[in-house]
């Protein structure tokens, strides 16, 4: 018995050119006689329809014949059909109110939803993700914003040559350009700016890895958190033009009780027992990259109160740009009030009015907060994603999704990602019932 797998056209916006399975991986998958593949045509997808035809994939506007539908972004409610199986990033597991109608519709039509975000190994480490590419693009865009902000302040650096991530033909092209810019930074300095540019990375996961890989193309020196204050008082001639420092959880928070010690698992299980202390580092940073996972039970990294106290006409704070790759609106970076598009990736937050102005000009800090950064590197991010997902497709094709959840035979990493099945929330996601009820009023 054969199974038809459909690949949906991404159409959320003009920037979304990614695809969950690329032609090179489909060449191998179509050799399985029990699997058929259909893809919708797209005028913007980074891989052409001819490439898919050559891989043995059918091009068809309709996915009605597909048993399983793969996408990247959320699928509009009107396109979610009865009893089909869907895989995409649903953005529902936090109870996000804007996607509760979609989740309710999936339940109403008895569809199965498997969320890529929840595909994880036995240690709950995510197996399939675009996060490292968010780090690549986010770091590039933040450096672009930094160069423009420094120019606004009268300092021109070789970083002004850097382009938006989407303007490069490939990640390799972007890296090679960064290496060239780095050579100029060594030779020319940073435009007469006497102090080094200190870049702080909050977090050390896949997003932070992507950021660091970009920074490694430049003449950057790594320091410890303990050395930050001392390094901030030095000149670029002493420590180099660029400095990076990585912050972990124990740097960001401390126990409320003086008698307690920081314990990582205790922090995640009982965050109310800890308070945020990260703002003490902000006066020593030129750039902050926010790469952490955040929920409102955790302390913030930057608050509106802190910004209000440190920015103004008579003040000259060191922190110029915040690259908020995590991009939770008014979340860990409370100043993030919106998520701009890649062609205008940043805005200035005015702490005294609470308003934002597109670009880099203004009193407050510049916030880079594009929420779909991997789409700026569509080819590399799709290839990386597909390399992992393609290894899971056969198991999806062999599963009998007409059975109940208990009898649904999937590998553990896939089964734990099943959020809805045959009109019900699966056991691990029944907590979402409260969010669904709240959304219905």
VENBEL-V856019 format. One record per residue. PSI is psi in degrees with one decimal (NA if undefined). OMEGA is omega in degrees with one decimal (999 if undefined). Layout:
BEGIN
psi = {PSI,PSI}
omega = {OMEGA,OMEGA}
END
This chain:
BEGIN
psi = {126.0,155.1,135.3,126.4,123.0,145.3,117.8,148.4,131.2,128.6,22.9,-38.7,175.1,-15.2,-18.4,94.8,6.9,170.3,145.8,-27.1,129.8,158.6,-42.0,-37.0,-29.9,-26.5,-40.0,-41.5,-36.2,-11.8,-15.6,116.1,-13.3,0.7,129.4,147.8,136.0,138.7,139.9,145.5,154.1,133.6,-9.9,-10.2,142.5,-23.4,138.9,162.5,-34.0,-37.4,-37.8,-39.0,-44.3,-24.0,-4.6,20.1,138.6,136.3,121.2,134.7,-34.6,135.8,19.3,-30.9,-7.2,135.1,-35.8,132.7,126.3,137.8,177.0,-62.9,175.1,144.9,131.4,146.3,-43.2,-14.0,-0.8,115.1,161.2,128.9,12.6,165.1,129.6,139.2,120.6,170.6,106.9,-20.8,54.2,-17.4,-15.9,6.1,30.9,119.4,-31.7,-17.1,5.8,-36.4,-38.7,-43.8,-40.7,-38.8,-40.3,-39.5,-42.1,-34.8,6.4,29.0,160.8,129.9,123.1,122.2,123.0,-36.1,-24.7,3.2,112.9,160.9,-171.0,-23.9,12.7,29.1,128.2,139.2,-21.8,123.9,161.0,7.6,-36.1,-32.1,-28.4,-37.3,-43.7,-57.3,-39.5,-37.3,-41.2,-48.7,-36.2,-39.3,-36.7,-47.0,-39.0,-47.4,-41.1,-37.9,-40.4,-36.8,-42.2,-33.7,6.8,12.8,116.9,130.5,163.3,-19.2,-16.7,-20.5,-18.4,140.3,166.3,150.1,-38.6,-13.4,-9.8,145.6,-23.2,167.0,-38.5,-42.2,-42.5,-44.1,-41.5,-38.0,-40.2,-39.8,-42.3,-42.4,-38.6,-39.6,-37.6,-36.5,-39.9,-43.1,-37.8,-15.8,-164.3,57.1,34.1,1.6,111.9,-32.2,154.6,156.5,114.9,123.5,119.1,133.4,114.7,106.4,163.1,23.4,-154.3,-38.5,-46.9,-35.4,-42.2,-42.7,-45.9,-34.2,-35.9,-44.7,-29.0,-14.5,-10.8,163.9,82.0,140.0,131.0,137.8,166.3,163.1,-37.6,-26.0,-0.6,-52.7,-43.0,-40.5,-36.2,-22.5,-5.4,171.9,163.0,-30.5,-28.9,-39.0,-3.4,166.1,-32.7,139.7,139.9,149.8,136.4,128.6,132.2,178.2,-39.7,-15.3,-25.3,-25.8,165.8,154.4,143.9,-32.7,131.5,-22.8,-10.4,155.8,155.6,127.9,120.6,-52.1,-34.0,-39.1,-45.8,-31.5,-31.4,63.7,-22.0,-18.6,2.3,154.6,150.8,138.1,10.9,-29.0,-17.3,-20.1,-20.7,-36.9,-12.5,1.8,143.7,-34.1,136.5,125.9,118.3,112.3,11.5,154.1,135.0,141.2,162.5,-5.0,-11.1,153.4,152.9,159.2,-43.8,128.6,160.4,-36.4,-44.1,-45.1,-40.7,-32.7,-19.5,-8.6,140.9,170.7,-30.2,16.4,153.3,69.8,151.3,-36.4,114.2,-42.8,139.5,116.9,95.2,78.0,-34.3,-37.0,53.9,118.8,122.4,39.3,-123.9,-31.2,98.8,-16.0,-11.1,101.2,-12.6,168.5,101.0,172.7,162.1,-30.6,-14.5,75.2,-5.0,165.1,163.7,129.1,122.1,108.7,-15.4,-26.6,-18.5,11.5,164.3,150.0,126.5,144.4,-153.2,3.0,130.8,-179.3,-40.0,-173.4,154.1,133.5,117.7,115.7,41.7,128.1,-2.2,55.4,-37.0,-22.9,-13.6,-15.0,64.6,-36.0,-52.7,-40.0,-37.0,-41.9,-41.7,-46.8,-47.7,-35.3,-31.8,-48.3,-36.6,-29.3,-9.3,-8.9,-40.8,-41.3,-37.5,-42.2,-27.2,-16.1,144.2,94.3,-2.5,-12.5,165.3,170.2,-39.6,-33.1,6.1,111.1,102.8,152.7,149.0,-37.9,-26.7,-39.6,-35.3,-11.5,1.1,113.2,-44.6,148.5,122.4,44.7,7.7,148.5,135.4,162.2,-42.2,-10.5,15.3,-18.1,-19.2,-9.9,-38.8,-42.9,-37.1,-43.9,-41.3,-39.5,-31.0,-12.3,NA}
omega = {-177.1,179.1,177.9,178.9,-179.3,177.1,-174.3,172.0,176.1,-176.1,-178.9,174.3,-174.5,-177.0,-172.7,-176.2,-176.4,178.5,-178.1,177.7,-177.4,-176.8,-176.4,179.1,179.6,176.4,178.3,-175.0,-176.9,176.4,175.4,-175.0,-179.0,-178.3,172.4,-176.9,176.7,177.9,176.2,175.6,179.1,178.7,-174.8,-176.9,-174.0,174.6,-174.0,177.0,177.4,178.3,178.4,176.7,179.9,177.3,178.4,-178.0,177.1,175.3,-177.7,178.5,-177.4,173.6,-177.2,-178.1,-177.0,174.8,-179.4,-179.5,177.7,175.2,172.9,-178.1,179.6,177.3,179.3,-174.8,-176.1,-179.4,-179.9,-171.1,-176.1,171.2,175.1,177.5,-177.2,171.4,174.1,173.5,-172.5,-177.2,-180.0,-167.0,173.0,-176.4,-177.7,-172.2,-176.8,179.2,177.6,175.1,177.5,-179.9,179.1,179.1,176.7,177.3,-176.6,-177.6,175.7,-178.7,175.9,176.6,172.3,-175.0,179.4,-175.5,-175.4,175.5,-171.3,179.3,-176.0,178.0,-179.3,172.5,-177.5,-177.6,-173.5,-170.3,172.0,-166.3,-178.9,178.4,171.2,176.9,177.7,-175.0,-178.5,178.9,177.6,-177.9,179.7,176.5,175.1,-179.8,178.6,-178.8,-178.9,178.4,178.2,176.3,176.3,178.9,175.0,-178.2,179.1,-177.7,175.1,178.4,177.6,178.8,-175.5,179.8,171.1,-177.5,-176.8,-179.2,176.7,179.2,-179.5,175.8,178.7,178.1,179.1,-179.4,179.3,177.7,177.2,178.6,177.9,178.1,178.4,177.8,178.0,177.5,178.4,-175.4,-171.3,-174.5,-175.4,172.0,-179.4,177.3,-171.8,-176.9,174.4,172.3,-176.9,-177.1,178.2,177.2,175.2,-178.0,-175.7,179.0,-175.7,178.6,179.2,176.8,177.9,177.3,-176.6,179.0,175.6,-179.1,179.8,175.6,-177.2,178.5,-174.8,177.6,178.6,176.1,176.3,176.9,-178.8,-178.2,-172.8,-175.1,179.4,179.8,-179.0,-179.8,-177.3,178.7,176.4,178.3,-178.9,-171.6,-177.9,-174.3,-176.2,178.7,174.7,177.2,-175.7,-179.1,174.4,-175.7,-177.6,174.5,-172.5,-176.3,173.3,178.3,176.7,178.9,179.9,-177.6,-175.5,174.4,177.5,175.0,-171.2,-177.1,176.7,178.3,-178.8,-179.6,-177.7,-176.3,179.7,178.9,-177.0,175.5,-179.8,177.8,-171.7,-174.5,178.0,-180.0,-171.2,179.9,-176.8,-176.5,168.8,-177.0,172.4,173.6,179.2,-177.3,-171.2,168.1,-174.5,167.6,-172.5,174.5,-179.7,176.7,176.5,173.6,-179.2,-178.6,175.2,179.3,179.0,-179.3,-179.4,-178.1,-170.9,-180.0,178.9,-177.6,-176.9,-177.5,-178.0,-178.1,-178.6,-174.4,-176.0,-171.4,171.4,174.5,-175.1,-178.5,178.5,170.6,169.4,-176.7,-175.8,-177.2,-178.3,167.8,-173.2,-178.7,179.3,-176.4,179.1,178.6,-178.1,179.1,-175.6,-177.2,174.0,-163.3,-173.3,177.0,176.7,176.4,177.0,-174.2,-176.6,176.4,-176.5,-178.6,179.5,177.8,-179.8,178.3,-173.5,-175.8,177.8,-174.3,-173.0,-179.6,174.1,178.9,171.5,-171.6,173.2,-173.7,-179.7,-174.1,-178.3,-179.9,177.3,175.7,-167.2,-177.1,-177.5,-178.4,177.3,180.0,179.1,-179.2,-177.3,-179.5,179.7,-176.5,-176.9,178.0,-179.0,-172.2,-178.9,178.5,176.3,-178.9,-178.8,-174.9,176.2,-176.1,175.6,178.8,174.6,-175.0,-179.2,-179.1,-179.7,-175.2,176.0,172.5,-176.1,-177.7,176.9,-176.2,-179.7,179.7,178.5,-177.1,175.7,177.6,176.4,173.8,-178.1,166.3,178.4,-171.4,-177.0,-174.6,178.8,176.7,-179.6,179.2,179.2,179.1,177.8,179.6,179.7,-179.2,179.4,178.8,999}
END
